Structure formats: structure tokens, C-alpha cells
Amino acid sequence: MRFSTKVLLLQLLTVFAVVAVCSGIFAWLSVERLKEQAMNSAVSIARSVAEDPYVRTEVPVGDPEEGLADLAAGVEARTGALFVVITDADGIRLAHPDPERIGQRVSTDHEAALRGEEVTAWETGTLGHSARAKVPVYAPDDSARDVSDSAPVGEVSVGFQRASVFDDLPLVLFGVGSAGVTALLIGVVASVLMQRRWERLTLGLQPEDLVELVRHQSAVLDGVEDGVLSVNAEGGLEVFNEVASRLFGIGPVGVDGPSTTSVGDLGLPPRVAEELQGLGRHDPSTARSVSFDNVVVGGRVLYLDAHPVTRAGRYLGTVVVVRDRTDLAALTHRLGTVQAMGATLRVQRHEFANRIHAASGLLDAGRVADARSFLQDMADRGPVNFPLQGAELLGEPFLQSFLGGKAMEASERGVSLRVGEETLVIDVIDGPGAVEDVATVLGNLVDNAVTAALAAEDNHPWVEVTAMQDGDALTVVVSDSGDGLDSGPDSSADRRQQSGADVDGDTVHGHGIGLTLTRELVARRDGVLWVIDPGGGAPGQGAVFGVRLPGVFTTEPDDMTDESDEGKGHQ
């Protein structure tokens, strides 16, 4: 049997028991009230008869007369009493409905009335069971009944037949029964409505199902590495696990609920938050799962998978699974950088081998001067003839090769990459970790600048990179010929993210992931990334970004550094 059915039956049984007990109590009280009314009526009638001057005068005489009997009969006829009996001080009847019993002693106790007490009781006498009252009769000269030497000279007994007492009982019981049946019907209807309301609120689930649901929910929420959010139909935040709390910075649940109460408070891009709040709200039949990739929240790159929940054609809310892809995106960027570096090194190796063969051929031909000039040109411009303007200003081999590879990619897209005239790097980048960090940061800045330059209406798009060494720190300034950060929908979203602008909905330039990862990487090295100039002030005047990375160079020069410094002293 379903739990809700058990509860319904229990409620009905409770209502029936309460109505039965209340009806019984009301019926008993009604019967007692009728008895009390009958006794009060008997006392009142007996007092009236006992106070009658004729009775007080004739009772002390003690002789049965027709006058007392007629008086008693008249009272019986007027009041509907079963009997009105008058006795003397010895209990001898002076008036009785049955003339044959006049002059006989009464069959019930009359001592209390002769002691001056008024007595009411249900007793059985010669006329049957009745509610009766006995009142003392005093002599005419006794004006105060509370005088101790005053003694009753007789008593008046008035009784009502049992049937007449309960003449109104059927009507009373009918009223009590009607009220009980009405209360029972109201209880039944209320119990049925409560059961339906319960099942509607719990979606037909029973308490045991709810217990299992809570257990499963706890196991799922705490047993997965992804963040899980439960959003109700109004867009409010209902449930979240620890992973989601960490990713979105949701505070603990207090007395009034979580500190973050709606999707709009999670820091999501406006379009994503709006779509999550409206998913399936208007038409549950059209609700479908939606995924949001590369959503940047609080410096982290997230993947959101939203699934609407419907039951019986009713939209209940949305379950959002959140995956943190920050590390994966960072590794992807690093892998892209490494692949670009590998391709550059392969090109460099091939080109370097060709140039060595060319130099060897010049020496074999005895053209020493030409060979020396050829090798000097290689020392100045690098082993590969990259389309990088001002490459001779870069003496650091990695930066020269990396920017050369980026120049080749930019050239294929129609953008000219050049080195700024203020470039000055003396030492060599220290270690593979520093090389990877520089490649990731510089690669993102250059890629975004190339994208911004292409987005502008410029026949000769360009990007300029200026690198400067300050002790062990590398400072890089990247500028472009784009439209700047605040020029409208055609500006680079990846770069607008750095300045705090809204990047959502810009499908041309990405979603701000590159600079988000770049900022984290720079922060881990205790560096800084900032916008020097947002640009957009004039055509061809794009944004200017600056970045400073400490701990990139080794400050102790070695023999190779000394030789390289001597070789580029002409600069």
C-alpha cells in the first residue's frame, strides 16, 4: 500500500474517531442538560406549591382534604408533571394523583425534606421511574426558614416522567449527528485534497522514494569531480556541490539559504545566464539540452552542460554540469606553442643546412670574402630569412626564432610583423620553463594582435613587438593597427576581456580565453599584464599591451653571452 494511501486512511480514521468522541460527549452533555432542566422544573414547581398559603395552612392540620388534592391536580395539569404529592411531617400523603394512595406513607425517602433540605434525584416510586424534587413545607407563622428552631410541617414532591424529560432528545441527537456527519465529510474532503496536494508537490514520489533520492543525490554530488548546479524554474539556485562552490565562489548555505541565490549571481556572461534562466520556462515541450564551451568565469575556463528537467509536462528546472577546462586549455595553448616552435625549428634547421652548404661552396670556390660576408649576414639576421622586419635587433636566439615563426604565420594571413626599434635584449632566456612561459604569453599577445589587425579596415595591417630586458625580467610591448578595444563589436574579444569589457557574443575573435590563461601564467611568475593604450583614437591606432615577466634571464654572463655581445656590438 502506498504511503500516501496509508496517511489518507490514518487521517480518515483520526477524523472519524474525533467526530465519534465529540458526538458522544455532546450527546451525553445534552442528556445531562435535559435531566438538569427537568429537576430544576420540578424544584421550581415544588417550591411554588410549598409556598402556597393554603398548603402551608392545611398541611399542619394533617387531615386529607379534597382541596389539597384538587390543588395538586391543577398543578399537574398546568405543568405536565407526572405527580404532585403533598405529605405531612410523618410522610403521610395528603394529596396524590391516585386517590386510593392518599392517607398512606410515601414509598421513597422523605427524611431529608423534613429536615429542611431540598432534594432532587431520579427515583422509582409507585408511579415509576421519574425525575423528582422534594421541598419542605413550613407553617404559616415561620417567616424565616433559616431559624434553627423552625421545623418543616410537611413536604411537597413533584416528579416528571422519564419519557417526558427526553421528549427533545431525538431533536438534540439529530443536531449532534448532523454536525458529526458534516465534520466527518469535511475531514474526508480535506484529507483527499491534502493527499492530492502532497502528490502534486512531491511529483508522485513517496517518502521512501524521497529518502532514496536524497541518498542518490548526495552520492552523485559528492562522488563526481565535476561541478553540479540545480536551478529551479525561476532561475534560482537550489543545490550545488563543493566543486561548483569552488568554481563559482558560492558561499556556504546559511539559515536563509546560500549566499548566491540565482544564476545571475554566478558571474556568467549575460547571454549564458539569460539562456540558463529561460531554458524550458515558456514551453517545456521545446526544452532541450544546451552546452556552453569556453565560458570564462573568475579567471577560469569552464564548460557548461545544461539539461532541462521536466515531469508530467511540467518544467521543473535545469541541472548544469560544470567542467573546469582551465588546465586543459593552458596545456592546449602550450602544445600549440610547442608545435609552432617545432615547425619553426624544422624550417630553421633546413634553412641553416642550406646556408651552410652555400657557405661551404663559397669557401671551396675560393671566394673567402663572399663567404665571410654571407656568414656575417647570417649572424646579424639569423640562420633563417624570416619575414620579420627588424629581426637583426633581436640578439636572443629563442625570441628571434619564435617571432620569426609568428612572422611567417602572420605573413600567410596578410599581416606584417616587425620588431620595435627600442628592442634591447642582452642575455639568453634561462631554462625550458621560462622558454615555455615566454612562448605562451608572447604567442597569445601576438595572435590576438594579428586577429585585431585583420579585423580592421586597413590595407596594410601590421603588428609590432618591442622586447626589453630589465635585470632578470623581460618586458614586452605589443601594438597593432586594429581598431582598439572599445571600438564596438568588431574589436578583439580576447583583448577586450583584459580591459573588463563584455566579450560575450563576439564570434570573430574568440571568448577571452587566451588572455585569461596569460594573466594566470603571468601571476604565477609574479609578473604583470596591463593595457598601455586601448587604442581606437585614430585609424590604424590599435591597442597596446604590456607584460613584464620576472625570472626569465640569468643575470650571470657566461662565455657564450660574452661572445654574442661582442658579435653584435655594431648594433
Steps between C-alpha positions, in 0.01 A plus 500: 500500500632845408608723784265776390209253513605393850512864607155559347351204685666609823362850458151366429517271804618789714220724373243226559628436853502870585148549361372191683649606834377858462153386397482261798608773739251747355220239522587421862511870586163548330343216702643637824373843409147364444516320835617816671224703335238247612628506859512879503144512374393253771673708770338821376152345493550338842611833648197676355266242650681501836478878518126500430321640814224247470748214500696644794176536691347158424811281524547551876141389558589160356153406379470401134266738329385525143630859489865391507435222250324740264784750533757230422296375204478853361878544522551163325270604220664839451864383519476154346656345810459129562392563858472764771499337843446683828582330832496593864789484743465121527509438124127430475362596160252788513477530117584244231393435137364166615223574758539150645854577614401812694545435873788254436868552567715594206715224350821703464726668754357826630718553807734753330210725397356485851840612627462817292704387197400525134569168326517421126554148370394233259299251699254221445171524688143380466464692173825371351846643434499878490701815558371645821556781749399514869457836673405554869177674601513742789219616726344838426660662807856404392616816316871406494597153396857532617393521862631199681183433699279504188399151390320397180144388544500298176644472157403541136632249245474572129612252231527484123469181301818379331341504156390861535848604616655370178237624258759736343779241501441375141525855367819558700652173382403584142682833529807335653496226236464751216792703632706182535424382146579847363829508687581151373429600139714812537781287643476250215502773234791678671696174526447418131600852394805482725601169343466643149695810599772285651532285191505809278775661708709180517429410136344173610808394698451327832710576810709190448562615143600844628742342748662300224505807280687697766748217544560475128530877472760513775691213343494661156582852613786394725627218280572688178790725417283736297298786641124447518240775529125464536302800373126524565238616251538862616877502447580466870788289623373198693782245537872503431794283593840595637665512157243750369536702819873526441474582129238773540597624845161414649483560874383239753133427553369692801165533673359698209657279229821543299661841468462468123133444422465531123679423176555871442725512809746240371700743288404329172492695175156667461395291201586172676321602820192614308479178302538285811224692678260477206573141400160324469318761707255607229439171322619184679441293186777690318752479784827349383851451632744781433879511529718806550867458422786724605303708751737722696398551866733638763811439295411137425389339176185292554285265296129506591262220406138595584220241504136612557293282733131444424242271658143447389535787252616739771835680490671453835837662442842435352796291608833653397819293491811717517845381393814700565703511180750762610792260527399324179477829315836605640657173388337542159650847464838373612475209259416739217797711595728197510369384162561844356849498648564152360388606154721808526798294607449257213490787254800655672697176490424446132580860410815496715622184327443662162695810605785294638520320166499839327780628727695178446460539123634859514803385699565210264485744211760720672255785546602565861377862509159399373485215752596734786233752395243220470578369849491854647156547349391173664634623835305825466170374359498145635533170327158531332374785287169550685257772381568682828586864461777611736601143586863619529397695815434172682820337617324243720478184286167367635316830463643540150392153394159514675406840361631388163259208502215731606601736219467217249148418633402867498639546150286215374196686640609829345635668813848646530683424828788726599737556790492839673806722479529524880554124527799408717555149638854412613482165676356162402167373640579263785357146500215317325239623751578863424502422128150343521361789703641761265373307198147471650473864608661650192317262268158595639571870480631477143213273385240738646675799344505328158128423532425859598707635211316280252161611639578865422442654161866550419675413176832450678435342840799475730603386846801632687682325784753678721702288746713651776708342775501638855732288712351151500159626377372518144264783406307468175281763335261385222312749284294460183316692229155382614202704614579483871317347793195728518418539134187283503410149396792461263763541768690201627303318765808329631658839561181667625488237772821644645350847530188373674265549201223260407636244255194278478350455158813598303536201268789647298771541759431226756382512862788647698668170588853589386543804719330327791759225491773755433403698809513187715839401361637852550360508855672170585832658400417812709479703181246748370291536184335833424344712227732786412264659246150372407541659154220599270590870508590511132498262202786255524554569868418175674541381855837479674562225756790467738623203701788457743632152584758478782755218529533444127872573457809389682684805629846338501657529155683196364748458219228457239335820609826687486567372151152587385534848646825550314342373178217754514690800619433677173139535604 
